[in-house]
Amino acid sequence: MPLDAAASLDTNLLLKALRPADRDLLRPHLEPVTYAKGATIFEAGAAVTHVTFPCDHAVATLLITTSDGRSAETATIGHEGAVGGVVSQGHVPASTHAVVQIAGPMLRIEAVILQDIKRHSPTVRDLFARYSDCLLAQVLQSSACNALHPIEQRCLRWLQTLHDRIGSPVLPITHELLAAMLGVQRTYLTRILRTLQDQGLIKVGRGRITVVDRQKMEAAACDCHARVREHYRTVLGAIYGEGGLERIEPHAARFTCTAAEPDGTARP
């Protein structure tokens, strides 16, 4: 099936980072998909059959929901990464609920097919191992932030994360959704947003939050977002620029994936 131009391999940084030969391995198996805002990619407890790659400005969120119905964000994933089955061989029950936060084009591949490709390509295997490490770092940092930092800083961390992934100061997010991401009541979040607006960091509108001063926002926030960003830069070679997530050129040393012979020796 021909790939939709809006969901091309070049609009997801993981896929864009692959060597041409490795891209050719994945290309025949990638399926363009479209999810509406709020749609479920997979539910907690369900078998994860596909790996989904958000493209362009599409964003997905991994949520944990407790038995009393409350939920909280554990990771936000945009065009820098992938959702579901990144490590497993597929059909492993999901531990989180993956929901589309910002609608947009996506690509997906069956998890078992990707696993087979990783077995045949050391460079694909290495790239996804690096990404898995970065995703885990984001989840762990988010957990620490939720436990240790006040709601104002947690809110700013989340807004920075979304700002980086869509590359626009206007974040199409409602109070209800943001409250769910942060695991707080909507009325409480409204007071927090009003405080941040009074500080000149954001502007709150109907169905959207606008980033007014990113530098002041970073100064007022905890360093959790910066730590995750630096880990991506170090491990995966991805950096955040003013227009969103950008990638270091593949020939950069810290992004180079070195293949190996069966005996473990490096191959150029």
C-alpha positions as CSV (number, residue, x, y, z in Angstrom):
1,M,0.0,0.0,0.0
2,P,1.5,3.4,-1.0
3,L,2.2,5.6,2.0
4,D,0.3,8.8,2.5
5,A,2.6,11.8,2.0
6,A,1.4,13.2,5.3
7,A,2.5,10.0,7.1
8,S,5.8,9.5,5.2
9,L,8.8,8.0,6.9
10,D,10.4,11.4,7.0
11,T,7.8,12.8,9.3
12,N,8.7,10.4,12.2
13,L,12.3,10.9,13.5
14,L,12.8,7.2,14.4
15,L,12.0,6.1,10.8
16,K,13.8,9.1,9.3
17,A,17.0,8.0,11.2
18,L,17.1,4.6,9.6
19,R,19.6,3.8,6.8
20,P,18.0,3.5,3.3
21,A,18.4,-0.3,3.4
22,D,16.7,-0.5,6.7
23,R,13.9,1.8,5.6
24,D,13.3,-0.5,2.7
25,L,12.8,-3.4,5.1
26,L,10.1,-1.6,7.0
27,R,8.5,0.3,4.1
28,P,6.3,-2.5,2.6
29,H,4.9,-3.3,6.1
30,L,4.0,0.2,7.2
31,E,0.3,1.1,7.1
32,P,-1.0,4.7,7.3
33,V,-3.6,5.1,10.0
34,T,-5.7,8.1,11.2
35,Y,-6.9,8.5,14.8
36,A,-9.2,11.2,16.0
37,K,-8.4,13.2,19.1
38,G,-9.2,11.1,22.1
39,A,-9.1,7.8,20.2
40,T,-7.6,4.8,21.9
41,I,-4.6,3.1,20.2
42,F,-4.6,0.3,22.7
43,E,-6.1,-0.3,26.2
44,A,-4.4,-1.5,29.3
45,G,-4.6,-5.3,29.5
46,A,-5.2,-5.7,25.7
47,A,-2.7,-7.4,23.5
48,V,-0.4,-4.9,21.7
49,T,-0.3,-6.1,18.1
50,H,1.2,-3.1,16.4
51,V,3.9,-0.5,16.9
52,T,2.5,2.9,16.0
53,F,4.6,5.9,14.9
54,P,3.1,9.4,15.3
55,C,4.0,11.6,12.4
56,D,4.2,15.3,11.9
57,H,2.3,16.9,14.8
58,A,0.4,13.9,16.0
59,V,0.8,13.1,19.7
60,A,-0.1,10.2,21.9
61,T,-0.1,9.8,25.6
62,L,0.4,6.7,27.8
63,L,-2.0,6.8,30.8
64,I,-2.3,4.9,34.0
65,T,-5.8,4.6,35.3
66,T,-6.5,3.6,38.9
67,S,-9.4,1.5,40.2
68,D,-11.2,4.6,41.4
69,G,-11.3,6.0,37.9
70,R,-8.5,8.6,38.2
71,S,-5.7,8.7,35.6
72,A,-2.3,10.3,35.1
73,E,0.2,10.6,32.3
74,T,3.3,8.5,32.3
75,A,4.7,9.5,28.9
76,T,3.9,11.7,26.0
77,I,5.0,10.6,22.5
78,G,5.1,12.5,19.3
79,H,7.0,12.3,16.0
80,E,10.2,11.5,17.9
81,G,9.2,8.0,18.8
82,A,6.8,5.1,18.7
83,V,3.9,3.6,20.8
84,G,3.4,0.0,21.8
85,G,5.4,-3.2,21.3
86,V,8.7,-1.4,21.0
87,V,10.6,-4.1,23.0
88,S,8.2,-7.1,23.1
89,Q,7.5,-9.5,20.2
90,G,3.9,-8.4,20.1
91,H,0.6,-9.5,21.7
92,V,2.0,-8.8,25.2
93,P,-0.7,-7.2,27.3
94,A,-0.4,-3.5,27.6
95,S,0.3,-2.0,31.1
96,T,-1.0,1.4,30.0
97,H,-3.8,3.0,28.1
98,A,-2.5,4.8,24.9
99,V,-4.8,7.6,23.8
100,V,-4.4,10.2,21.0
101,Q,-3.9,13.6,22.4
102,I,-3.3,15.6,19.2
103,A,-4.8,14.1,16.0
104,G,-2.6,13.6,13.0
105,P,-1.2,11.1,10.6
106,M,0.5,7.9,11.9
107,L,2.2,4.8,10.6
108,R,2.0,1.4,12.1
109,I,3.6,-2.0,11.6
110,E,2.8,-5.4,13.1
111,A,4.9,-5.9,16.2
112,V,5.9,-9.4,15.2
113,I,7.1,-8.1,11.8
114,L,9.2,-5.4,13.4
115,Q,10.7,-8.0,15.8
116,D,11.7,-10.1,12.8
117,I,13.3,-7.1,11.1
118,K,15.2,-6.3,14.2
119,R,16.6,-9.9,14.2
120,H,17.9,-9.4,10.7
121,S,19.2,-5.9,11.1
122,P,21.6,-5.0,14.0
123,T,21.2,-1.3,13.2
124,V,17.4,-1.4,13.5
125,R,17.7,-3.4,16.7
126,D,20.2,-0.9,18.1
127,L,18.0,2.1,17.2
128,F,15.0,0.7,18.9
129,A,17.0,-0.3,21.9
130,R,18.2,3.2,22.3
131,Y,14.7,4.6,21.9
132,S,13.4,2.2,24.5
133,D,16.0,3.4,26.9
134,C,14.9,7.0,26.3
135,L,11.2,6.2,26.7
136,L,12.0,4.5,30.0
137,A,13.9,7.5,31.1
138,Q,10.9,9.7,30.3
139,V,8.6,7.4,32.3
140,L,10.9,7.3,35.3
141,Q,11.5,11.0,35.3
142,S,7.8,11.6,35.1
143,S,7.2,9.3,38.1
144,A,9.8,11.2,40.1
145,C,8.4,14.5,39.1
146,N,4.8,13.5,40.0
147,A,6.0,12.4,43.5
148,L,8.4,15.2,44.3
149,H,7.4,18.4,42.6
150,P,4.5,20.8,43.1
151,I,1.6,20.9,40.7
152,E,2.8,24.2,39.1
153,Q,6.1,22.6,38.1
154,R,4.5,19.4,36.9
155,C,2.1,21.4,34.8
156,L,5.0,23.4,33.2
157,R,6.9,20.2,32.5
158,W,3.9,18.7,30.6
159,L,3.3,21.9,28.6
160,Q,7.0,22.0,27.6
161,T,6.7,18.4,26.5
162,L,3.7,19.1,24.3
163,H,5.2,22.4,23.0
164,D,8.3,20.5,21.8
165,R,6.4,17.9,20.0
166,I,3.9,20.0,18.0
167,G,6.3,22.9,17.4
168,S,3.7,25.6,17.9
169,P,3.1,27.9,20.9
170,V,-0.6,27.3,20.7
171,L,-1.4,24.0,22.4
172,P,-4.8,22.6,21.6
173,I,-5.5,21.2,25.0
174,T,-8.6,21.6,27.2
175,H,-8.6,22.1,31.0
176,E,-10.3,18.7,31.3
177,L,-7.6,16.8,29.4
178,L,-4.7,18.6,31.1
179,A,-6.3,17.9,34.5
180,A,-6.5,14.2,33.5
181,M,-2.9,14.1,32.4
182,L,-1.8,15.6,35.8
183,G,-4.2,13.6,37.9
184,V,-5.9,16.6,39.5
185,Q,-9.4,18.1,39.6
186,R,-10.3,20.5,36.8
187,T,-11.2,23.3,39.3
188,Y,-7.8,23.0,41.0
189,L,-6.0,23.0,37.6
190,T,-7.9,26.2,36.6
191,R,-6.5,28.0,39.6
192,I,-3.0,26.8,38.7
193,L,-3.3,27.9,35.1
194,R,-4.5,31.3,36.2
195,T,-1.4,31.7,38.4
196,L,0.9,30.8,35.5
197,Q,-0.9,33.2,33.3
198,D,-0.5,36.0,35.9
199,Q,3.2,35.2,35.9
200,G,3.3,35.9,32.1
201,L,4.2,32.3,31.2
202,I,1.1,31.2,29.4
203,K,-2.2,32.6,28.0
204,V,-5.3,30.5,28.7
205,G,-8.0,30.4,26.0
206,R,-11.0,28.2,25.2
207,G,-9.7,24.8,24.3
208,R,-6.1,26.0,24.1
209,I,-3.2,27.2,26.1
210,T,-0.6,29.5,24.5
211,V,3.0,29.5,25.5
212,V,3.9,33.2,26.0
213,D,7.5,33.0,27.2
214,R,9.3,29.7,26.8
215,Q,12.5,30.9,28.6
216,K,10.6,32.1,31.6
217,M,8.6,28.9,31.6
218,E,11.8,26.8,31.7
219,A,13.2,29.0,34.5
220,A,10.1,28.5,36.6
221,A,9.8,24.8,35.9
222,C,11.7,21.9,37.5
223,D,14.6,20.4,35.6
224,C,12.7,17.1,34.8
225,H,11.9,18.0,31.2
226,A,15.5,19.2,30.6
227,R,16.9,16.0,32.0
228,V,14.8,13.9,29.6
229,R,15.7,16.1,26.7
230,E,19.4,15.7,27.5
231,H,19.0,11.9,27.7
232,Y,17.5,11.8,24.3
233,R,20.3,14.0,23.0
234,T,23.0,11.8,24.5
235,V,21.5,8.3,23.8
236,L,19.6,8.8,20.6
237,G,21.2,11.8,19.1
238,A,17.9,13.8,19.1
239,I,17.8,17.4,20.2
240,Y,15.0,19.9,20.8
241,G,15.2,23.0,18.8
242,E,13.0,26.1,18.9
243,G,10.7,24.6,16.3
244,G,10.3,21.3,18.0
245,L,12.3,18.1,18.1
246,E,15.2,18.0,15.6
247,R,17.6,15.3,14.8
248,I,21.4,15.3,14.6
249,E,22.6,14.2,11.2
250,P,23.1,10.4,11.0
251,H,26.8,10.7,10.5
252,A,27.2,12.3,13.9
253,A,29.2,10.0,16.1
254,R,26.8,9.8,19.0
255,F,24.0,8.7,16.7
256,T,25.9,6.2,14.6
257,C,24.6,2.6,15.0
258,T,27.5,0.1,14.6
259,A,26.5,-3.2,13.2
260,A,28.2,-6.4,14.4
261,E,29.3,-9.7,13.0
262,P,27.8,-12.9,14.6
263,D,30.9,-13.3,16.7
264,G,30.3,-9.9,18.2
265,T,33.1,-8.0,16.4
266,A,32.3,-4.6,15.0
267,R,31.5,-4.2,11.4
268,P,32.0,-0.9,9.6
